[in-house]
Amino acid sequence: QIHLGESGGGLVQAGGSLRLSCTASGRPSSSYAMAWFRQGPGKEREFVSAMRWNPGIADLAESVKGRFTISGDPGSQTIYLQMNNLNPEDTATYYCAAMIDGYPGDQRVAAKYDYWGQGTQVTVSS
Protein backbone atom coordinates (compact mmCIF):
# COMPACT_ATOMS: atom_id res chain seq x y z
CA GLN A 1 0.00 0.00 0.00
CA ILE A 2 1.31 3.43 -0.97
CA HIS A 3 0.53 6.59 0.95
CA LEU A 4 0.83 9.93 -0.83
CA GLY A 5 1.53 12.99 1.29
CA GLU A 6 0.88 16.36 -0.33
CA SER A 7 1.76 19.84 0.83
CA GLY A 8 2.14 23.38 -0.45
CA GLY A 9 -1.34 24.56 -1.28
CA GLY A 10 -2.73 27.88 -0.12
CA LEU A 11 -4.21 31.22 -1.04
CA VAL A 12 -2.36 33.45 -3.46
CA GLN A 13 -3.14 36.51 -5.55
CA ALA A 14 -3.30 36.34 -9.32
CA GLY A 15 0.18 36.42 -10.76
CA GLY A 16 1.65 34.75 -7.70
CA SER A 17 3.40 31.42 -7.25
CA LEU A 18 3.06 28.28 -5.20
CA ARG A 19 5.04 25.06 -5.01
CA LEU A 20 3.33 21.75 -4.34
CA SER A 21 5.14 18.68 -3.04
CA CYS A 22 4.13 15.03 -2.93
CA THR A 23 6.01 12.07 -1.51
CA ALA A 24 5.02 8.43 -1.88
CA SER A 25 5.76 6.09 0.98
CA GLY A 26 5.10 2.40 1.55
CA ARG A 27 5.26 -0.60 -0.76
CA PRO A 28 5.94 -1.00 -3.60
CA SER A 29 8.85 1.41 -3.27
CA SER A 30 8.88 2.48 -6.89
CA SER A 31 6.38 3.62 -9.48
CA TYR A 32 6.07 4.08 -13.24
CA ALA A 33 4.81 7.62 -12.95
CA MET A 34 3.55 10.21 -10.51
CA ALA A 35 1.27 13.03 -11.44
CA TRP A 36 -0.81 16.00 -10.46
CA PHE A 37 -4.49 16.28 -11.31
CA ARG A 38 -6.86 19.01 -10.24
CA GLN A 39 -10.56 19.46 -9.76
CA GLY A 40 -12.10 22.90 -9.68
CA PRO A 41 -15.55 23.80 -8.36
CA GLY A 42 -18.18 22.15 -10.53
CA LYS A 43 -15.57 20.72 -12.88
CA GLU A 44 -14.28 17.31 -13.82
CA ARG A 45 -10.91 16.16 -12.53
CA GLU A 46 -8.29 17.10 -15.10
CA PHE A 47 -4.69 16.21 -15.82
CA VAL A 48 -2.13 18.85 -14.94
CA SER A 49 1.31 17.29 -15.08
CA ALA A 50 3.15 13.99 -14.74
CA MET A 51 6.64 12.63 -14.35
CA ARG A 52 7.50 9.26 -15.86
CA TRP A 53 10.53 7.96 -14.03
CA ASN A 54 12.34 5.72 -16.47
CA PRO A 55 13.44 7.66 -18.35
CA GLY A 56 12.67 10.91 -16.61
CA ILE A 57 10.07 12.50 -18.86
CA ALA A 58 7.86 15.37 -17.82
CA ASP A 59 4.43 15.96 -19.30
CA LEU A 60 2.34 19.11 -18.90
CA ALA A 61 -1.19 19.96 -19.91
CA GLU A 62 -1.43 22.68 -22.53
CA SER A 63 -3.30 24.96 -20.12
CA VAL A 64 -0.31 25.16 -17.79
CA LYS A 65 2.65 25.01 -20.17
CA GLY A 66 4.95 27.98 -19.73
CA ARG A 67 3.63 28.57 -16.19
CA PHE A 68 3.99 25.26 -14.33
CA THR A 69 7.04 23.03 -14.03
CA ILE A 70 7.17 19.49 -12.67
CA SER A 71 10.29 17.99 -11.19
CA GLY A 72 11.06 15.09 -8.95
CA ASP A 73 13.36 12.52 -7.46
CA PRO A 74 12.71 8.84 -8.23
CA GLY A 75 14.86 7.72 -5.31
CA SER A 76 12.60 9.39 -2.80
CA GLN A 77 9.44 9.05 -4.94
CA THR A 78 8.84 12.77 -4.61
CA ILE A 79 7.43 15.17 -7.17
CA TYR A 80 7.12 18.92 -7.09
CA LEU A 81 4.88 21.25 -9.03
CA GLN A 82 6.16 24.80 -9.31
CA MET A 83 3.23 27.00 -10.29
CA ASN A 84 3.97 30.51 -11.52
CA ASN A 85 1.78 33.27 -12.87
CA LEU A 86 -1.29 31.72 -11.27
CA ASN A 87 -4.72 32.91 -12.30
CA PRO A 88 -8.20 32.37 -10.80
CA GLU A 89 -8.87 29.55 -13.28
CA ASP A 90 -6.16 27.55 -11.51
CA THR A 91 -8.25 27.47 -8.34
CA ALA A 92 -8.84 23.81 -7.55
CA THR A 93 -8.05 20.94 -5.28
CA TYR A 94 -4.79 19.47 -6.53
CA TYR A 95 -4.33 15.72 -6.19
CA CYS A 96 -1.13 13.73 -6.34
CA ALA A 97 -1.33 10.27 -7.89
CA ALA A 98 1.00 7.30 -8.40
CA MET A 99 0.91 4.67 -11.13
CA ILE A 100 2.77 1.41 -10.45
CA ASP A 101 2.90 0.04 -14.00
CA GLY A 102 2.01 1.74 -17.22
CA TYR A 103 2.79 2.70 -20.80
CA PRO A 104 3.64 5.98 -22.50
CA GLY A 105 0.46 7.99 -22.77
CA ASP A 106 -1.13 6.45 -19.70
CA GLN A 107 0.19 9.28 -17.55
CA ARG A 108 -2.66 11.60 -18.65
CA VAL A 109 -5.41 9.14 -17.73
CA ALA A 110 -6.72 9.36 -14.18
CA ALA A 111 -8.14 5.83 -14.26
CA LYS A 112 -4.65 4.41 -14.82
CA TYR A 113 -3.41 5.62 -11.43
CA ASP A 114 -3.38 3.21 -8.52
CA TYR A 115 -3.01 5.55 -5.55
CA TRP A 116 -4.24 9.05 -4.78
CA GLY A 117 -3.47 11.66 -2.18
CA GLN A 118 -6.08 13.52 -0.14
CA GLY A 119 -5.62 16.68 -2.15
CA THR A 120 -4.36 20.15 -1.34
CA GLN A 121 -6.38 23.30 -1.99
CA VAL A 122 -5.05 26.05 -4.22
CA THR A 123 -7.05 29.27 -4.29
CA VAL A 124 -6.10 32.16 -6.55
CA SER A 125 -7.78 35.49 -5.92
CA SER A 126 -8.23 38.10 -8.62
C-alpha positions in Angstrom: 0.0 0.0 0.0 1.3 3.4 -1.0 0.5 6.6 0.9 0.8 9.9 -0.8 1.5 13.0 1.3 0.9 16.4 -0.3 1.8 19.8 0.8 2.1 23.4 -0.4 -1.3 24.6 -1.3 -2.7 27.9 -0.1 -4.2 31.2 -1.0 -2.4 33.5 -3.5 -3.1 36.5 -5.5 -3.3 36.3 -9.3 0.2 36.4 -10.8 1.7 34.8 -7.7 3.4 31.4 -7.3 3.1 28.3 -5.2 5.0 25.1 -5.0 3.3 21.7 -4.3 5.1 18.7 -3.0 4.1 15.0 -2.9 6.0 12.1 -1.5 5.0 8.4 -1.9 5.8 6.1 1.0 5.1 2.4 1.5 5.3 -0.6 -0.8 5.9 -1.0 -3.6 8.8 1.4 -3.3 8.9 2.5 -6.9 6.4 3.6 -9.5 6.1 4.1 -13.2 4.8 7.6 -13.0 3.6 10.2 -10.5 1.3 13.0 -11.4 -0.8 16.0 -10.5 -4.5 16.3 -11.3 -6.9 19.0 -10.2 -10.6 19.5 -9.8 -12.1 22.9 -9.7 -15.5 23.8 -8.4 -18.2 22.2 -10.5 -15.6 20.7 -12.9 -14.3 17.3 -13.8 -10.9 16.2 -12.5 -8.3 17.1 -15.1 -4.7 16.2 -15.8 -2.1 18.8 -14.9 1.3 17.3 -15.1 3.1 14.0 -14.7 6.6 12.6 -14.3 7.5 9.3 -15.9 10.5 8.0 -14.0 12.3 5.7 -16.5 13.4 7.7 -18.4 12.7 10.9 -16.6 10.1 12.5 -18.9 7.9 15.4 -17.8 4.4 16.0 -19.3 2.3 19.1 -18.9 -1.2 20.0 -19.9 -1.4 22.7 -22.5 -3.3 25.0 -20.1 -0.3 25.2 -17.8 2.7 25.0 -20.2 4.9 28.0 -19.7 3.6 28.6 -16.2 4.0 25.3 -14.3 7.0 23.0 -14.0 7.2 19.5 -12.7 10.3 18.0 -11.2 11.1 15.1 -9.0 13.4 12.5 -7.5 12.7 8.8 -8.2 14.9 7.7 -5.3 12.6 9.4 -2.8 9.4 9.0 -4.9 8.8 12.8 -4.6 7.4 15.2 -7.2 7.1 18.9 -7.1 4.9 21.2 -9.0 6.2 24.8 -9.3 3.2 27.0 -10.3 4.0 30.5 -11.5 1.8 33.3 -12.9 -1.3 31.7 -11.3 -4.7 32.9 -12.3 -8.2 32.4 -10.8 -8.9 29.5 -13.3 -6.2 27.6 -11.5 -8.3 27.5 -8.3 -8.8 23.8 -7.5 -8.0 20.9 -5.3 -4.8 19.5 -6.5 -4.3 15.7 -6.2 -1.1 13.7 -6.3 -1.3 10.3 -7.9 1.0 7.3 -8.4 0.9 4.7 -11.1 2.8 1.4 -10.4 2.9 0.0 -14.0 2.0 1.7 -17.2 2.8 2.7 -20.8 3.6 6.0 -22.5 0.5 8.0 -22.8 -1.1 6.4 -19.7 0.2 9.3 -17.5 -2.7 11.6 -18.6 -5.4 9.1 -17.7 -6.7 9.4 -14.2 -8.1 5.8 -14.3 -4.6 4.4 -14.8 -3.4 5.6 -11.4 -3.4 3.2 -8.5 -3.0 5.6 -5.5 -4.2 9.1 -4.8 -3.5 11.7 -2.2 -6.1 13.5 -0.1 -5.6 16.7 -2.2 -4.4 20.2 -1.3 -6.4 23.3 -2.0 -5.0 26.1 -4.2 -7.1 29.3 -4.3 -6.1 32.2 -6.6 -7.8 35.5 -5.9 -8.2 38.1 -8.6 
